[in-house]
Amino acid sequence: MAKQIYWEDVEVGNDITPLSKIANSRMLVKWAGASGDFNPLHYEDTFASSQGVGKPIVHGQLKRAWLVQLVTDWMGEEGTLRKLSCQFRGMDYPRLMKSTYEPQAEGETWLCKGKVTKKYAEGDEHRVDCDIWVENGKGEKTTLGTATVTLPSRS
């Protein structure tokens, strides 16, 4: 986690510190077990192909969790995540495993990014609104969202 950021340090247009992520087939198995999402769209080649997506895709809720981590890492321990929403606009495909001994095959690395869009006080709270997104290796935004956080103030 980054050092604590304060409301006074933030300006509209500031970038949120990017977060890189790699999803491989092993991660999707772990996510399915943790989340209970065993939809074959995320692990079965034939099923994914029959659904028109070509091959298994990364869980949307996993990408949402990446965005939560992006924002909570940036806001620090004293910040509060008030609201987060996202929409899945593109398919993301996991890296395939080479073997048990060489788990990281070449392939996609995703970047979770964000930008401050509004800074304001609401009651006693110092809030910041942000646009957030997940970019694939081609720079395409496949998951778009917004977040509102409360940051501590130095005053």
PyRosetta script that sets phi, psi and omega in degrees:
from pyrosetta import init, pose_from_sequence

init()
pose = pose_from_sequence("MAKQIYWEDVEVGNDITPLSKIANSRMLVKWAGASGDFNPLHYEDTFASSQGVGKPIVHGQLKRAWLVQLVTDWMGEEGTLRKLSCQFRGMDYPRLMKSTYEPQAEGETWLCKGKVTKKYAEGDEHRVDCDIWVENGKGEKTTLGTATVTLPSRS")
pose.set_psi(1, 143.0)
pose.set_omega(1, 179.6)
pose.set_phi(2, -74.1)
pose.set_psi(2, 168.2)
pose.set_omega(2, 176.5)
pose.set_phi(3, -63.2)
pose.set_psi(3, 162.0)
pose.set_omega(3, -178.5)
pose.set_phi(4, -64.0)
pose.set_psi(4, 132.7)
pose.set_omega(4, 175.6)
pose.set_phi(5, -103.5)
pose.set_psi(5, 141.3)
pose.set_omega(5, -179.1)
pose.set_phi(6, -111.9)
pose.set_psi(6, 154.2)
pose.set_omega(6, -177.8)
pose.set_phi(7, -54.3)
pose.set_psi(7, -39.0)
pose.set_omega(7, -179.3)
pose.set_phi(8, -66.6)
pose.set_psi(8, -20.5)
pose.set_omega(8, -179.2)
pose.set_phi(9, -84.1)
pose.set_psi(9, -10.8)
pose.set_omega(9, -171.3)
pose.set_phi(10, -102.0)
pose.set_psi(10, 138.0)
pose.set_omega(10, 175.2)
pose.set_phi(11, -129.7)
pose.set_psi(11, 150.1)
pose.set_omega(11, 174.5)
pose.set_phi(12, -57.7)
pose.set_psi(12, 133.9)
pose.set_omega(12, -177.9)
pose.set_phi(13, 99.0)
pose.set_psi(13, -14.8)
pose.set_omega(13, 177.5)
pose.set_phi(14, -62.1)
pose.set_psi(14, 142.7)
pose.set_omega(14, 174.2)
pose.set_phi(15, -84.7)
pose.set_psi(15, 146.2)
pose.set_omega(15, 169.8)
pose.set_phi(16, -83.6)
pose.set_psi(16, 139.9)
pose.set_omega(16, 179.9)
pose.set_phi(17, -55.7)
pose.set_psi(17, 119.8)
pose.set_omega(17, -177.2)
pose.set_phi(18, -62.9)
pose.set_psi(18, 153.4)
pose.set_omega(18, 179.3)
pose.set_phi(19, -126.9)
pose.set_psi(19, 121.8)
pose.set_omega(19, 178.9)
pose.set_phi(20, -94.4)
pose.set_psi(20, 146.2)
pose.set_omega(20, -178.3)
pose.set_phi(21, -138.9)
pose.set_psi(21, 147.2)
pose.set_omega(21, 173.4)
pose.set_phi(22, -126.1)
pose.set_psi(22, 129.6)
pose.set_omega(22, 175.0)
pose.set_phi(23, -114.6)
pose.set_psi(23, 125.9)
pose.set_omega(23, 173.1)
pose.set_phi(24, -121.6)
pose.set_psi(24, 176.0)
pose.set_omega(24, -175.6)
pose.set_phi(25, -62.1)
pose.set_psi(25, -32.8)
pose.set_omega(25, 177.9)
pose.set_phi(26, -64.6)
pose.set_psi(26, -42.2)
pose.set_omega(26, 178.5)
pose.set_phi(27, -61.6)
pose.set_psi(27, -38.9)
pose.set_omega(27, 179.6)
pose.set_phi(28, -65.5)
pose.set_psi(28, -35.8)
pose.set_omega(28, 176.2)
pose.set_phi(29, -64.3)
pose.set_psi(29, -45.5)
pose.set_omega(29, 178.8)
pose.set_phi(30, -62.5)
pose.set_psi(30, -43.1)
pose.set_omega(30, 179.7)
pose.set_phi(31, -63.9)
pose.set_psi(31, -41.7)
pose.set_omega(31, 178.7)
pose.set_phi(32, -59.3)
pose.set_psi(32, -43.7)
pose.set_omega(32, 179.2)
pose.set_phi(33, -65.5)
pose.set_psi(33, -41.1)
pose.set_omega(33, -178.5)
pose.set_phi(34, -73.1)
pose.set_psi(34, -36.0)
pose.set_omega(34, -174.4)
pose.set_phi(35, -96.0)
pose.set_psi(35, -18.6)
pose.set_omega(35, -176.0)
pose.set_phi(36, 81.4)
pose.set_psi(36, 10.4)
pose.set_omega(36, -179.4)
pose.set_phi(37, -93.6)
pose.set_psi(37, 90.8)
pose.set_omega(37, -178.8)
pose.set_phi(38, -102.0)
pose.set_psi(38, 29.8)
pose.set_omega(38, 176.9)
pose.set_phi(39, -59.5)
pose.set_psi(39, 126.0)
pose.set_omega(39, -177.6)
pose.set_phi(40, -63.1)
pose.set_psi(40, -10.2)
pose.set_omega(40, 175.7)
pose.set_phi(41, -59.7)
pose.set_psi(41, -21.5)
pose.set_omega(41, -175.7)
pose.set_phi(42, -99.6)
pose.set_psi(42, -2.2)
pose.set_omega(42, -178.5)
pose.set_phi(43, -148.6)
pose.set_psi(43, -13.0)
pose.set_omega(43, -173.9)
pose.set_phi(44, -109.2)
pose.set_psi(44, 111.1)
pose.set_omega(44, -177.0)
pose.set_phi(45, -54.8)
pose.set_psi(45, -49.9)
pose.set_omega(45, -175.9)
pose.set_phi(46, -62.9)
pose.set_psi(46, -43.9)
pose.set_omega(46, -179.8)
pose.set_phi(47, -64.3)
pose.set_psi(47, -47.4)
pose.set_omega(47, -179.2)
pose.set_phi(48, -59.5)
pose.set_psi(48, -41.0)
pose.set_omega(48, 178.5)
pose.set_phi(49, -63.7)
pose.set_psi(49, -42.1)
pose.set_omega(49, -179.5)
pose.set_phi(50, -67.1)
pose.set_psi(50, -19.7)
pose.set_omega(50, 179.3)
pose.set_phi(51, -92.1)
pose.set_psi(51, -0.3)
pose.set_omega(51, 175.0)
pose.set_phi(52, 87.2)
pose.set_psi(52, 10.2)
pose.set_omega(52, 179.3)
pose.set_phi(53, -102.0)
pose.set_psi(53, -1.5)
pose.set_omega(53, 174.0)
pose.set_phi(54, 89.1)
pose.set_psi(54, -56.7)
pose.set_omega(54, -179.2)
pose.set_phi(55, -152.9)
pose.set_psi(55, 171.1)
pose.set_omega(55, -177.9)
pose.set_phi(56, -54.2)
pose.set_psi(56, 144.8)
pose.set_omega(56, -177.5)
pose.set_phi(57, -117.6)
pose.set_psi(57, 157.4)
pose.set_omega(57, 176.8)
pose.set_phi(58, -68.2)
pose.set_psi(58, 136.8)
pose.set_omega(58, 177.2)
pose.set_phi(59, -56.6)
pose.set_psi(59, 134.1)
pose.set_omega(59, 175.6)
pose.set_phi(60, -61.2)
pose.set_psi(60, -39.7)
pose.set_omega(60, -178.6)
pose.set_phi(61, -69.9)
pose.set_psi(61, -22.7)
pose.set_omega(61, 173.3)
pose.set_phi(62, -69.2)
pose.set_psi(62, -42.7)
pose.set_omega(62, 177.6)
pose.set_phi(63, -65.0)
pose.set_psi(63, -35.9)
pose.set_omega(63, 175.4)
pose.set_phi(64, -62.3)
pose.set_psi(64, -42.4)
pose.set_omega(64, 178.2)
pose.set_phi(65, -62.4)
pose.set_psi(65, -37.0)
pose.set_omega(65, 175.9)
pose.set_phi(66, -60.0)
pose.set_psi(66, -41.4)
pose.set_omega(66, 180.0)
pose.set_phi(67, -67.3)
pose.set_psi(67, -37.0)
pose.set_omega(67, 174.9)
pose.set_phi(68, -60.7)
pose.set_psi(68, -45.6)
pose.set_omega(68, 178.7)
pose.set_phi(69, -62.4)
pose.set_psi(69, -41.6)
pose.set_omega(69, 177.4)
pose.set_phi(70, -53.0)
pose.set_psi(70, -50.9)
pose.set_omega(70, -174.9)
pose.set_phi(71, -71.6)
pose.set_psi(71, -45.3)
pose.set_omega(71, -176.6)
pose.set_phi(72, -69.3)
pose.set_psi(72, -33.8)
pose.set_omega(72, 174.0)
pose.set_phi(73, -63.7)
pose.set_psi(73, -42.6)
pose.set_omega(73, -177.0)
pose.set_phi(74, -68.3)
pose.set_psi(74, -42.3)
pose.set_omega(74, -173.6)
pose.set_phi(75, -76.2)
pose.set_psi(75, -18.4)
pose.set_omega(75, 178.0)
pose.set_phi(76, 80.8)
pose.set_psi(76, 172.1)
pose.set_omega(76, -174.1)
pose.set_phi(77, -65.0)
pose.set_psi(77, -26.6)
pose.set_omega(77, -178.5)
pose.set_phi(78, -90.2)
pose.set_psi(78, -5.8)
pose.set_omega(78, 176.3)
pose.set_phi(79, -82.4)
pose.set_psi(79, 162.1)
pose.set_omega(79, 178.0)
pose.set_phi(80, -129.4)
pose.set_psi(80, 127.0)
pose.set_omega(80, 175.1)
pose.set_phi(81, -80.0)
pose.set_psi(81, 114.0)
pose.set_omega(81, -177.5)
pose.set_phi(82, -89.7)
pose.set_psi(82, -38.7)
pose.set_omega(82, -174.8)
pose.set_phi(83, -158.0)
pose.set_psi(83, 141.8)
pose.set_omega(83, 175.1)
pose.set_phi(84, -148.8)
pose.set_psi(84, 133.4)
pose.set_omega(84, 174.3)
pose.set_phi(85, -141.2)
pose.set_psi(85, 156.3)
pose.set_omega(85, 176.9)
pose.set_phi(86, -153.4)
pose.set_psi(86, 160.8)
pose.set_omega(86, 176.6)
pose.set_phi(87, -127.5)
pose.set_psi(87, 139.8)
pose.set_omega(87, -179.5)
pose.set_phi(88, -93.4)
pose.set_psi(88, 114.6)
pose.set_omega(88, -173.1)
pose.set_phi(89, -112.6)
pose.set_psi(89, -6.4)
pose.set_omega(89, -178.9)
pose.set_phi(90, -156.0)
pose.set_psi(90, 156.3)
pose.set_omega(90, 179.3)
pose.set_phi(91, -83.4)
pose.set_psi(91, 139.7)
pose.set_omega(91, 174.3)
pose.set_phi(92, -122.5)
pose.set_psi(92, 135.2)
pose.set_omega(92, -175.1)
pose.set_phi(93, -111.9)
pose.set_psi(93, 131.0)
pose.set_omega(93, -178.2)
pose.set_phi(94, -70.9)
pose.set_psi(94, 158.4)
pose.set_omega(94, 170.1)
pose.set_phi(95, -68.9)
pose.set_psi(95, 147.6)
pose.set_omega(95, 174.8)
pose.set_phi(96, -87.6)
pose.set_psi(96, 150.2)
pose.set_omega(96, 177.5)
pose.set_phi(97, -79.6)
pose.set_psi(97, 135.2)
pose.set_omega(97, 175.9)
pose.set_phi(98, -72.8)
pose.set_psi(98, -54.2)
pose.set_omega(98, 179.4)
pose.set_phi(99, -165.8)
pose.set_psi(99, 176.1)
pose.set_omega(99, 177.1)
pose.set_phi(100, -60.4)
pose.set_psi(100, -32.2)
pose.set_omega(100, -174.9)
pose.set_phi(101, -91.4)
pose.set_psi(101, -18.0)
pose.set_omega(101, 178.1)
pose.set_phi(102, -128.4)
pose.set_psi(102, 76.2)
pose.set_omega(102, -170.7)
pose.set_phi(103, -71.3)
pose.set_psi(103, -22.5)
pose.set_omega(103, -175.9)
pose.set_phi(104, -99.0)
pose.set_psi(104, 98.3)
pose.set_omega(104, 173.3)
pose.set_phi(105, -79.0)
pose.set_psi(105, 160.0)
pose.set_omega(105, 175.7)
pose.set_phi(106, -67.0)
pose.set_psi(106, 150.0)
pose.set_omega(106, 177.5)
pose.set_phi(107, 157.4)
pose.set_psi(107, -156.8)
pose.set_omega(107, -172.3)
pose.set_phi(108, -61.4)
pose.set_psi(108, 136.8)
pose.set_omega(108, 165.4)
pose.set_phi(109, -124.6)
pose.set_psi(109, 128.7)
pose.set_omega(109, -178.3)
pose.set_phi(110, -97.8)
pose.set_psi(110, 147.8)
pose.set_omega(110, 173.9)
pose.set_phi(111, -117.2)
pose.set_psi(111, 125.2)
pose.set_omega(111, 172.5)
pose.set_phi(112, -93.5)
pose.set_psi(112, 128.5)
pose.set_omega(112, -174.6)
pose.set_phi(113, -135.6)
pose.set_psi(113, 167.1)
pose.set_omega(113, 176.8)
pose.set_phi(114, -164.8)
pose.set_psi(114, 165.9)
pose.set_omega(114, -179.9)
pose.set_phi(115, -145.4)
pose.set_psi(115, 139.7)
pose.set_omega(115, 177.2)
pose.set_phi(116, -73.7)
pose.set_psi(116, 127.7)
pose.set_omega(116, -178.4)
pose.set_phi(117, -112.0)
pose.set_psi(117, -19.2)
pose.set_omega(117, -178.2)
pose.set_phi(118, -157.7)
pose.set_psi(118, 143.8)
pose.set_omega(118, 178.9)
pose.set_phi(119, -134.8)
pose.set_psi(119, 127.1)
pose.set_omega(119, -174.5)
pose.set_phi(120, -161.5)
pose.set_psi(120, 163.7)
pose.set_omega(120, 174.1)
pose.set_phi(121, -104.8)
pose.set_psi(121, 138.3)
pose.set_omega(121, 175.5)
pose.set_phi(122, -132.5)
pose.set_psi(122, 106.4)
pose.set_omega(122, -172.7)
pose.set_phi(123, 64.6)
pose.set_psi(123, -128.6)
pose.set_omega(123, 178.4)
pose.set_phi(124, -90.1)
pose.set_psi(124, 1.0)
pose.set_omega(124, -175.1)
pose.set_phi(125, -97.8)
pose.set_psi(125, 145.7)
pose.set_omega(125, 176.3)
pose.set_phi(126, -106.6)
pose.set_psi(126, 107.6)
pose.set_omega(126, -171.4)
pose.set_phi(127, -109.8)
pose.set_psi(127, 155.2)
pose.set_omega(127, 177.4)
pose.set_phi(128, -137.7)
pose.set_psi(128, 130.9)
pose.set_omega(128, 172.5)
pose.set_phi(129, -101.2)
pose.set_psi(129, 144.2)
pose.set_omega(129, -177.2)
pose.set_phi(130, -137.4)
pose.set_psi(130, 145.7)
pose.set_omega(130, 163.8)
pose.set_phi(131, -90.9)
pose.set_psi(131, 136.6)
pose.set_omega(131, -179.3)
pose.set_phi(132, -133.5)
pose.set_psi(132, 154.4)
pose.set_omega(132, -179.6)
pose.set_phi(133, -162.5)
pose.set_psi(133, 163.9)
pose.set_omega(133, 172.7)
pose.set_phi(134, -112.5)
pose.set_psi(134, 128.0)
pose.set_omega(134, 176.4)
pose.set_phi(135, -108.6)
pose.set_psi(135, 137.6)
pose.set_omega(135, 173.8)
pose.set_phi(136, -82.0)
pose.set_psi(136, -177.1)
pose.set_omega(136, -177.0)
pose.set_phi(137, -65.0)
pose.set_psi(137, -16.7)
pose.set_omega(137, 177.8)
pose.set_phi(138, -91.4)
pose.set_psi(138, -0.5)
pose.set_omega(138, -178.2)
pose.set_phi(139, 84.1)
pose.set_psi(139, 8.6)
pose.set_omega(139, 178.6)
pose.set_phi(140, -82.5)
pose.set_psi(140, 136.9)
pose.set_omega(140, 178.6)
pose.set_phi(141, -84.6)
pose.set_psi(141, 108.0)
pose.set_omega(141, -176.8)
pose.set_phi(142, -96.7)
pose.set_psi(142, -18.8)
pose.set_omega(142, 178.4)
pose.set_phi(143, -138.3)
pose.set_psi(143, 119.2)
pose.set_omega(143, -177.4)
pose.set_phi(144, -113.4)
pose.set_psi(144, 141.9)
pose.set_omega(144, 179.6)
pose.set_phi(145, -157.8)
pose.set_psi(145, -178.4)
pose.set_omega(145, 176.4)
pose.set_phi(146, -137.4)
pose.set_psi(146, 155.5)
pose.set_omega(146, 177.2)
pose.set_phi(147, -144.5)
pose.set_psi(147, 148.5)
pose.set_omega(147, 172.4)
pose.set_phi(148, -123.9)
pose.set_psi(148, 128.4)
pose.set_omega(148, 179.0)
pose.set_phi(149, -126.5)
pose.set_psi(149, 153.2)
pose.set_omega(149, 169.3)
pose.set_phi(150, -104.2)
pose.set_psi(150, 127.5)
pose.set_omega(150, 179.6)
pose.set_phi(151, -110.7)
pose.set_psi(151, 151.5)
pose.set_omega(151, 175.3)
pose.set_phi(152, -69.4)
pose.set_psi(152, 153.6)
pose.set_omega(152, 176.9)
pose.set_phi(153, -112.1)
pose.set_psi(153, 148.6)
pose.set_omega(153, 176.8)
pose.set_phi(154, -75.1)
pose.set_psi(154, -20.4)
pose.set_omega(154, -176.7)
pose.set_phi(155, -86.1)
pose.dump_pdb("model.pdb")
